[in-house]
Amino acid sequence: MFGLFWITVLFEMAECIFITTPGNSSRIRLSSYGITAENRFSLIFRVKACGSAHIFLSDLDILPTLTREFIFGNKNNTKCEFGDNIYTKFSYACSNACDSFDDYWISWYYDTYNTVQEWKMGRGIVVSKELIGNYPWPLTTFYPRYIDISSTDLPAEWEFEISPNSTTFDSETTQIPTTAEKSRDSTTTEPTTSTLPTELITESTTPLSTILTMTSSTASTQTTQSSKSTTDTFCYCSDKSCSSRNYTDEEIAQMIETMIQELKVSVKDTNAYKRRLISAPDDRPSAQRVGGVGAVVICLVILGIVLMDTPRVVNFFRYHDRKTEYLRKTQSKRKKSKK
């Protein structure tokens, strides 16, 4: 009934911003166009490029201490990559269409249950769909403030949409637009959003019966306020009945047990558990050289141990051959003496 995570993107009355990066690796900051990374965990955009298109997320305006970089069409338009200032965290086969716009999205949602920050990139206009790559960054929390774009080798055209109805979510609440704004008169009130308590999204020690009471009280208060602000009748329960009902202790316990079973996730099914023994690919020449040197050192150590024991092995077989020959001659002499 209650989802763990909601993202709603509405394109009604959207304002499109078109930006062209010259292709000389110079960065253009999107804050001058009214787009920042604050109070958001994802970004949807379109780009038309025949080479690498870069998106940078940073914490400071000047000399940032933390930077994350998404690259679309890197290495001659063959790879989509993600990394920080130094290392590449993942690299997957991906290319941009040179003569048309591609729809992409990026996200940096923090998973409080697994204590990892999921850095993802994908295609399309729906976040978490058509995933290209994902890197769970454990035990680190980075909330960027600024977004920069650039391109190398060739110019790139970017398109961003700013919608007044788009929702953003922070660490406290997740706001989901209701359908009330579509059924009301367009000249009276502002769009209404319903707020889900954080207890319904993340793990909490608050009893679920208290959560149900809080949610019911919040919905009742918002319904009363909306009925006062407009003369149109509207039911927030859609096709369900809005009449109140008193639940017994047995029914509440059964509802709690059902919700626990639906929301329970096995530890072995989490991304953090699956990636404990999985290494992210690294195509950098420096990483390959370091790995080659390590392999050579290990082989030399093993070879040295074998070479040190080689004389003993040779002497053992020589002694064994001499002893066998001696026994053979002794037995031959005994047989002759008996005859």
ChimeraX attribute file (.defattr): number of C-alpha atoms within 10 A of each C-alpha:
attribute: neighborCount
match mode: 1-to-1
recipient: residues
	/A:1	6
	/A:2	11
	/A:3	8
	/A:4	11
	/A:5	9
	/A:6	12
	/A:7	16
	/A:8	14
	/A:9	16
	/A:10	13
	/A:11	14
	/A:12	11
	/A:13	11
	/A:14	14
	/A:15	11
	/A:16	12
	/A:17	13
	/A:18	12
	/A:19	16
	/A:20	16
	/A:21	21
	/A:22	17
	/A:23	18
	/A:24	12
	/A:25	17
	/A:26	12
	/A:27	17
	/A:28	19
	/A:29	17
	/A:30	16
	/A:31	13
	/A:32	8
	/A:33	13
	/A:34	9
	/A:35	17
	/A:36	18
	/A:37	19
	/A:38	15
	/A:39	14
	/A:40	18
	/A:41	18
	/A:42	19
	/A:43	19
	/A:44	21
	/A:45	18
	/A:46	20
	/A:47	23
	/A:48	20
	/A:49	27
	/A:50	23
	/A:51	26
	/A:52	27
	/A:53	29
	/A:54	23
	/A:55	19
	/A:56	20
	/A:57	23
	/A:58	21
	/A:59	19
	/A:60	13
	/A:61	11
	/A:62	7
	/A:63	8
	/A:64	11
	/A:65	10
	/A:66	14
	/A:67	18
	/A:68	19
	/A:69	18
	/A:70	22
	/A:71	23
	/A:72	28
	/A:73	23
	/A:74	24
	/A:75	14
	/A:76	11
	/A:77	20
	/A:78	17
	/A:79	19
	/A:80	25
	/A:81	24
	/A:82	23
	/A:83	18
	/A:84	14
	/A:85	10
	/A:86	8
	/A:87	11
	/A:88	17
	/A:89	19
	/A:90	19
	/A:91	21
	/A:92	16
	/A:93	14
	/A:94	15
	/A:95	20
	/A:96	23
	/A:97	14
	/A:98	14
	/A:99	9
	/A:100	13
	/A:101	16
	/A:102	19
	/A:103	17
	/A:104	21
	/A:105	22
	/A:106	23
	/A:107	19
	/A:108	24
	/A:109	19
	/A:110	21
	/A:111	15
	/A:112	13
	/A:113	9
	/A:114	15
	/A:115	15
	/A:116	19
	/A:117	21
	/A:118	18
	/A:119	22
	/A:120	21
	/A:121	28
	/A:122	22
	/A:123	19
	/A:124	16
	/A:125	17
	/A:126	15
	/A:127	21
	/A:128	18
	/A:129	12
	/A:130	14
	/A:131	15
	/A:132	20
	/A:133	18
	/A:134	21
	/A:135	19
	/A:136	21
	/A:137	18
	/A:138	14
	/A:139	9
	/A:140	11
	/A:141	16
	/A:142	16
	/A:143	19
	/A:144	21
	/A:145	17
	/A:146	20
	/A:147	24
	/A:148	19
	/A:149	23
	/A:150	24
	/A:151	28
	/A:152	19
	/A:153	14
	/A:154	15
	/A:155	20
	/A:156	23
	/A:157	18
	/A:158	20
	/A:159	17
	/A:160	19
	/A:161	18
	/A:162	18
	/A:163	15
	/A:164	13
	/A:165	15
	/A:166	16
	/A:167	18
	/A:168	17
	/A:169	16
	/A:170	12
	/A:171	10
	/A:172	11
	/A:173	16
	/A:174	19
	/A:175	19
	/A:176	19
	/A:177	17
	/A:178	12
	/A:179	14
	/A:180	16
	/A:181	14
	/A:182	9
	/A:183	10
	/A:184	17
	/A:185	12
	/A:186	10
	/A:187	6
	/A:188	9
	/A:189	12
	/A:190	9
	/A:191	15
	/A:192	15
	/A:193	16
	/A:194	16
	/A:195	15
	/A:196	18
	/A:197	16
	/A:198	15
	/A:199	15
	/A:200	17
	/A:201	16
	/A:202	12
	/A:203	12
	/A:204	10
	/A:205	6
	/A:206	9
	/A:207	10
	/A:208	19
	/A:209	14
	/A:210	10
	/A:211	15
	/A:212	14
	/A:213	11
	/A:214	14
	/A:215	17
	/A:216	12
	/A:217	12
	/A:218	15
	/A:219	16
	/A:220	14
	/A:221	11
	/A:222	15
	/A:223	14
	/A:224	10
	/A:225	10
	/A:226	16
	/A:227	13
	/A:228	10
	/A:229	10
	/A:230	13
	/A:231	10
	/A:232	11
	/A:233	9
	/A:234	15
	/A:235	12
	/A:236	16
	/A:237	10
	/A:238	10
	/A:239	7
	/A:240	8
	/A:241	9
	/A:242	11
	/A:243	6
	/A:244	8
	/A:245	6
	/A:246	7
	/A:247	10
	/A:248	9
	/A:249	10
	/A:250	9
	/A:251	11
	/A:252	15
	/A:253	14
	/A:254	12
	/A:255	15
	/A:256	16
	/A:257	13
	/A:258	12
	/A:259	14
	/A:260	12
	/A:261	10
	/A:262	11
	/A:263	14
	/A:264	9
	/A:265	10
	/A:266	8
	/A:267	11
	/A:268	9
	/A:269	9
	/A:270	12
	/A:271	15
	/A:272	16
	/A:273	13
	/A:274	11
	/A:275	12
	/A:276	8
	/A:277	8
	/A:278	8
	/A:279	9
	/A:280	12
	/A:281	11
	/A:282	14
	/A:283	11
	/A:284	10
	/A:285	9
	/A:286	10
	/A:287	11
	/A:288	12
	/A:289	11
	/A:290	10
	/A:291	12
	/A:292	11
	/A:293	11
	/A:294	12
	/A:295	11
	/A:296	10
	/A:297	12
	/A:298	10
	/A:299	11
	/A:300	12
	/A:301	10
	/A:302	10
	/A:303	11
	/A:304	11
	/A:305	10
	/A:306	12
	/A:307	10
	/A:308	10
	/A:309	10
	/A:310	12
	/A:311	10
	/A:312	11
	/A:313	11
	/A:314	11
	/A:315	11
	/A:316	11
	/A:317	11
	/A:318	12
	/A:319	11
	/A:320	12
	/A:321	11
	/A:322	11
	/A:323	11
	/A:324	11
	/A:325	11
	/A:326	12
	/A:327	10
	/A:328	11
	/A:329	10
	/A:330	10
	/A:331	10
	/A:332	11
	/A:333	10
	/A:334	10
	/A:335	9
	/A:336	8
	/A:337	7
	/A:338	6
	/A:339	5
